[in-house]
Amino acid sequence: MGPVTEQAEQTGEVVGQRLHPLTPFVKGWGYFVVAAFALVNNEGLRSNLKIAGIGLAGVLVGGILLGALSWWFTKWQLTNEAIRVDSGFLFRRTRIIRFDRIQAIDVAQPFVARLFGMAELRMDVAGGGKSDGKLSYFRYEEAQQLRTTLLVRAKGEKAAEQQEHDQLAEAAAPPLLTVPTNRLLGATLLSSTVVASAGGLVWLIVATMVLDFHIGLFAGLPLLLGVVQPIWKQVVGNHGFTLSESGHGLRTKRGLFDIQRQTVPPGRVQGLLITEPLIWRALGWSRVELDIAGVAGQKEDGDDMLEGAQLLPVGERAEVAYVLSRVLPGFDLSRIQMHQAPERAKWLRPIGWRYLSYGVDEQVMVTTRGWVSRRTSIVLHHKTQSVRMEQGPIQRRLGLANVHVDTPLGPTDATALHRDQVEAAALVEAQAHRAREARRTVAASAAVQTQPNPPSPDGSSNSAASPADDSSDR
């Protein structure tokens, strides 16, 4: 018996609890549906229903057995300092989530789980990924009780009661902002992915049916997915998107079937990204994402790109300015003086060079890039980890250089592209100095302790700004 188990038993805590017995079905029902769809669409199997039935039953039995094994070997337990989760029957995995790393806890009910009165816990863990803080599934009442227990362990009884009170007050208070469903649908249909996929699909249908090109409609499946997948992800996933205020920061709620809630603690915001696709710009629409410690920059659940927490899936310019001012009090993007790249940068960016710029104020550094899809990156000075200058061979001939402001991994990519090399060297030193000074003067509520690096003795153009010892960022 290990020391953790002995300690838990001595304190009277529950050891080795299993999840809800229906957890394998709720997690794996989609695979059975896919297998059934594949069998139904197989012409050979349709002509022999007996074989198709045997195959489908085999998939069902095999899925049940694998799910049952996974469920049997998955156990959770509470210790004095953490919640421990053991899983895996071939390769064992142990997750230990310390109570002092838990930022917030939500009880979520995905659509299928809701049908069976089940729920999962979603713990926002500093330094963890999207799936590291998930524990599913429980009976809904059991999930609520466990959430209360964890809040007491993580925050203390008074803090847990205050958080419960804040959630009740939040539910009664009107939201700060709501995104209409028709705008979500319109923005998705006008996105470059959907427009390109729909155009390719129309051409494929015309080529096959009218021009008699024997391409085959099966080739259109990726194009069809390029239309359906963004609509499902954006319209269904962000349905009813609301932004409200709680005692722990801004709070978002979204989703038609799987209702998701997320809290944005101000001290853990490391950067922001504003995205404006070409068609959206004509309509005055933008998307705002956040880099949040422990959330942003994770490639999980099938994501192939770095994604952050959505602060606004699509909003008008006035709404974007409003949410930026709520995250960064006193910040006004329109007041920042932007410095455009020199004209000789057009040899490297014939069209897009006009949209390359950067600007700074006492709080942030801002960079812009892209003319098809414009990206505006906003980095807080005290979250800067390092500043570096890079030059390619053609840039050296043109006297240009790139300045990268490194932050924790996430969608924000603050890079001042194709600056004059003298200006770039000065920007590196100035931004490193701003980062050091910002960490010395940052408010105590941000929980940042200053650990500045001394100036580089050799005067190198790669000036590292020492990372803050911020316990909320790890």
MOVENDA-V529174 format. One record per pair of residues at least 6 apart in sequence whose C-alpha atoms are under 7 Angstrom apart, sorted by the first residue. I is the first residue (numbers start at 1). J is the second residue. D is the distance in Angstrom with one decimal. If there is no record, write none. Layout:
# MOVENDA-V529174
i = {I I}
j = {J J}
d = {D D}
This chain:
# MOVENDA-V529174
i = {4 5 8 8 13 14 14 15 16 16 16 17 17 17 18 18 18 19 19 19 20 20 20 23 24 24 24 26 26 32 32 36 39 39 40 45 45 46 69 70 70 73 73 73 74 74 74 75 75 75 76 76 76 77 77 77 78 81 81 82 82 82 82 83 83 83 84 84 84 85 85 85 86 86 86 87 87 99 99 100 101 101 102 102 102 102 102 103 103 103 104 104 105 105 105 105 105 106 106 106 107 107 107 107 107 107 108 108 108 108 108 108 109 109 109 109 109 110 110 110 111 111 113 117 117 118 118 118 118 119 119 119 119 119 119 120 120 120 120 120 121 121 121 121 122 122 122 123 123 124 125 125 126 126 126 126 126 127 127 127 127 128 128 129 129 129 130 130 130 151 152 166 166 170 170 175 175 175 176 176 177 177 177 178 178 178 179 179 179 181 181 184 184 184 185 188 188 188 189 190 193 194 194 197 197 197 197 198 198 200 201 201 201 204 207 208 208 208 236 236 237 237 237 238 238 239 239 239 240 240 241 241 242 242 242 243 243 243 243 244 244 244 245 248 249 249 249 249 250 250 250 251 251 251 252 252 252 253 253 253 254 254 266 267 267 268 268 268 268 269 269 269 269 270 270 270 270 270 271 271 271 271 271 271 272 272 272 272 272 272 272 272 273 273 273 273 273 273 273 273 273 274 274 274 274 274 274 274 275 275 275 275 275 275 275 276 276 276 276 276 276 277 277 277 278 278 280 284 284 285 285 285 285 286 286 286 287 287 287 287 288 288 288 288 289 289 289 289 289 290 290 290 290 291 291 291 291 291 292 293 293 293 294 294 295 295 296 296 296 296 296 297 297 297 297 297 297 298 298 299 299 306 306 307 307 308 308 324 325 325 336 336 336 337 338 338 338 339 339 339 340 340 340 340 341 341 341 341 341 342 342 345 345 346 352 352 355 355 355 355 356 356 356 357 357 357 358 358 358 358 359 359 359 360 363 363 364 364 364 364 365 365 365 365 366 366 366 366 367 367 367 367 367 367 368 368 368 368 369 369 377 377 377 378 379 381 381 381 382 382 382 383 384 384 384 384 384 384 385 385 385 385 385 386 386 386 386 386 386 387 387 387 387 387 387 387 387 387 388 388 388 388 388 388 388 389 389 389 389 389 389 389 389 390 390 390 391 391 395 399 399 400 400 400 400 401 401 401 401 401 401 402 402 402 402 402 402 403 403 403 403 403 404 404 404 405 405 425 428 428 429 432 432 432 435 436 436 439 439 440 447 448 448 448 449 449 449 450 450 451 451 451 452 453 453 456}
j = {79 15 15 79 78 77 78 77 75 76 77 75 76 77 74 75 76 136 137 138 137 138 139 137 67 68 71 112 113 59 60 56 45 52 46 51 52 52 89 88 89 87 88 89 86 87 88 85 86 87 84 85 86 83 84 85 84 98 99 96 97 98 99 96 97 98 95 96 97 94 95 96 93 94 95 93 94 153 154 154 125 126 123 124 125 126 154 124 125 126 123 124 121 122 123 124 147 121 122 123 119 120 121 122 143 144 119 120 121 122 259 260 118 119 120 258 259 257 258 259 257 258 119 139 140 137 138 139 140 136 137 138 139 140 143 135 136 137 138 143 134 135 136 143 133 134 135 133 134 133 133 294 293 294 472 473 474 293 294 473 474 294 295 294 295 298 295 298 300 160 160 246 247 245 246 242 243 244 243 244 242 243 244 241 242 243 240 241 242 239 240 234 235 314 235 230 231 234 195 279 226 226 227 223 224 226 227 223 227 223 220 223 224 220 213 214 215 216 255 256 254 255 256 254 255 254 255 256 254 255 253 254 252 253 254 250 251 252 253 250 251 252 251 265 263 264 265 266 263 264 265 262 263 264 261 262 263 260 261 262 260 261 327 445 446 292 293 472 473 290 291 292 293 291 292 379 380 383 290 291 378 379 380 412 288 289 290 291 377 378 379 412 288 289 290 375 376 377 378 411 412 286 287 288 289 375 376 377 286 287 288 373 374 375 376 285 286 287 373 374 375 372 373 374 372 373 286 316 317 314 315 316 317 314 315 316 312 313 314 315 310 311 312 313 308 309 310 311 312 308 309 310 311 308 309 410 411 412 309 472 473 474 473 474 308 309 307 308 309 409 410 306 307 308 409 410 411 306 307 305 306 410 411 410 411 410 411 331 331 332 359 360 361 359 357 358 359 357 358 359 354 356 357 358 353 356 357 418 419 419 420 353 418 353 370 371 368 369 370 371 368 369 417 367 368 416 366 367 368 416 365 366 367 366 380 381 378 379 380 381 378 379 380 381 376 377 378 379 376 377 378 414 415 416 374 375 376 377 375 376 412 413 414 414 414 434 435 438 435 438 439 407 405 406 407 435 465 467 406 407 465 466 467 405 406 463 464 465 466 404 405 406 428 432 462 463 464 465 403 404 405 428 461 462 463 401 402 403 404 424 428 461 462 401 402 403 401 402 401 420 421 418 419 420 421 417 418 419 420 421 424 415 416 417 418 419 424 415 416 417 424 428 414 415 416 414 415 461 461 463 463 463 464 465 465 452 465 448 450 450 470 468 469 470 468 469 470 468 469 466 468 469 466 465 466 463}
d = {7.0 7.0 6.8 5.3 6.5 6.2 6.7 4.9 5.1 5.5 5.5 5.3 5.3 6.2 6.4 4.8 6.5 6.9 5.8 5.9 5.6 5.1 6.8 5.6 4.7 6.4 6.6 6.2 6.1 7.0 6.5 6.4 6.5 6.5 6.2 6.6 5.3 7.0 6.9 6.0 6.4 5.6 6.0 5.9 5.4 4.1 6.6 5.8 5.3 6.6 5.5 4.3 6.3 5.9 5.3 6.7 6.3 5.8 6.0 6.2 5.3 4.1 5.2 5.8 5.3 6.5 5.7 4.5 6.4 5.6 5.1 6.5 5.8 4.5 6.5 5.3 6.5 6.2 4.5 5.4 5.6 5.4 6.5 5.9 4.7 6.5 6.5 5.4 5.8 6.7 5.9 5.2 6.9 5.7 4.5 6.2 6.6 5.9 5.2 6.5 6.5 5.8 4.9 6.3 6.7 6.8 5.6 5.4 6.4 7.0 6.6 6.6 6.7 4.7 6.4 6.3 6.7 6.2 4.2 6.7 4.9 5.6 6.1 6.2 5.9 6.3 5.5 4.5 4.9 6.8 5.5 5.5 6.1 5.1 6.4 5.7 4.3 4.8 6.2 6.7 5.7 5.2 6.3 6.6 5.6 4.7 6.6 4.5 6.2 6.2 6.1 6.0 6.1 4.5 5.9 6.3 5.6 6.2 4.0 6.4 4.2 4.8 7.0 6.0 6.0 5.9 6.3 6.9 6.9 5.3 5.4 6.1 5.9 6.8 6.0 6.3 5.8 4.5 5.5 5.0 5.7 5.1 7.0 5.8 4.4 6.4 6.7 5.5 6.5 6.2 6.8 7.0 5.7 6.7 5.8 6.8 6.1 6.8 6.7 6.6 6.6 6.1 4.9 4.9 7.0 5.4 6.0 7.0 6.3 6.7 6.0 5.8 6.8 6.9 5.3 5.9 6.2 6.8 6.0 5.5 6.7 4.5 6.4 4.9 4.9 5.7 4.8 5.3 5.5 6.4 5.6 4.4 5.7 5.4 6.6 6.9 5.8 4.7 6.7 5.9 5.3 6.4 5.8 5.9 6.4 5.4 4.7 6.1 5.8 5.1 6.9 5.6 4.3 6.0 5.5 5.3 6.5 5.7 4.5 6.7 5.4 6.7 6.5 6.9 4.3 5.5 5.4 6.3 6.4 6.8 5.9 4.8 6.8 5.2 5.8 6.6 6.3 5.7 5.9 5.0 5.5 4.5 6.1 6.2 7.0 5.7 4.6 6.1 5.9 5.0 6.6 6.1 5.7 5.2 6.4 6.8 5.7 4.7 6.3 6.9 5.4 6.5 5.6 4.7 6.6 5.7 5.0 6.5 5.7 5.2 6.6 6.8 5.8 4.8 6.5 6.8 4.9 6.7 5.5 5.0 6.5 6.1 4.0 6.1 5.1 5.6 6.8 5.6 6.0 6.2 5.3 4.8 6.4 5.4 5.5 6.5 5.7 5.0 4.7 6.4 6.3 5.5 5.0 6.4 5.6 5.6 4.6 5.4 6.9 5.2 5.1 6.3 6.5 5.3 6.7 5.7 6.8 6.8 6.9 6.8 4.8 6.8 6.9 6.9 6.6 6.9 6.0 4.1 6.3 7.0 4.9 4.9 5.6 6.1 4.9 3.6 6.3 6.1 6.7 6.5 6.0 5.8 5.4 6.4 5.5 6.2 6.0 7.0 5.4 6.8 6.1 6.6 6.6 5.6 5.9 5.2 4.5 5.1 5.3 6.1 7.0 5.9 4.3 6.9 6.6 5.6 5.8 6.3 5.6 6.7 6.8 6.0 6.0 5.4 5.9 5.5 6.6 5.5 6.2 6.4 5.5 4.8 6.4 5.8 5.4 6.5 5.4 4.2 6.3 6.0 5.9 5.2 6.5 6.0 6.1 6.1 6.4 5.4 4.4 5.3 5.8 5.3 6.5 6.8 6.9 5.6 4.6 6.5 5.7 5.3 6.8 5.7 6.3 5.9 7.0 5.6 4.5 6.4 5.5 6.8 5.5 6.1 5.3 6.9 6.8 6.3 4.7 6.0 5.0 5.0 4.9 6.5 6.6 6.1 5.3 6.0 6.6 6.9 5.5 5.3 5.4 5.8 4.7 6.2 5.2 6.8 4.3 4.5 6.7 5.7 4.7 6.1 5.9 6.3 6.4 5.7 5.6 6.6 5.8 5.4 6.8 6.4 6.9 4.5 6.2 6.6 5.6 4.6 6.3 7.0 6.9 6.4 6.0 5.7 5.2 6.5 4.8 6.4 6.1 6.0 5.6 5.2 5.3 4.6 4.8 7.0 5.1 5.3 6.3 5.2 6.3 6.8 5.7 4.6 5.3 6.2 7.0 5.6 5.1 6.5 6.2 6.8 6.2 4.5 6.5 5.5 6.2 6.0 6.9 6.5 6.4 6.3 6.6 5.2 6.4 5.8 6.5 7.0 5.4 5.6 6.1 6.3 6.2 4.7 6.1 5.4 6.3 5.9 6.8 6.6 6.1 6.8 5.3 6.6 5.3 6.7}
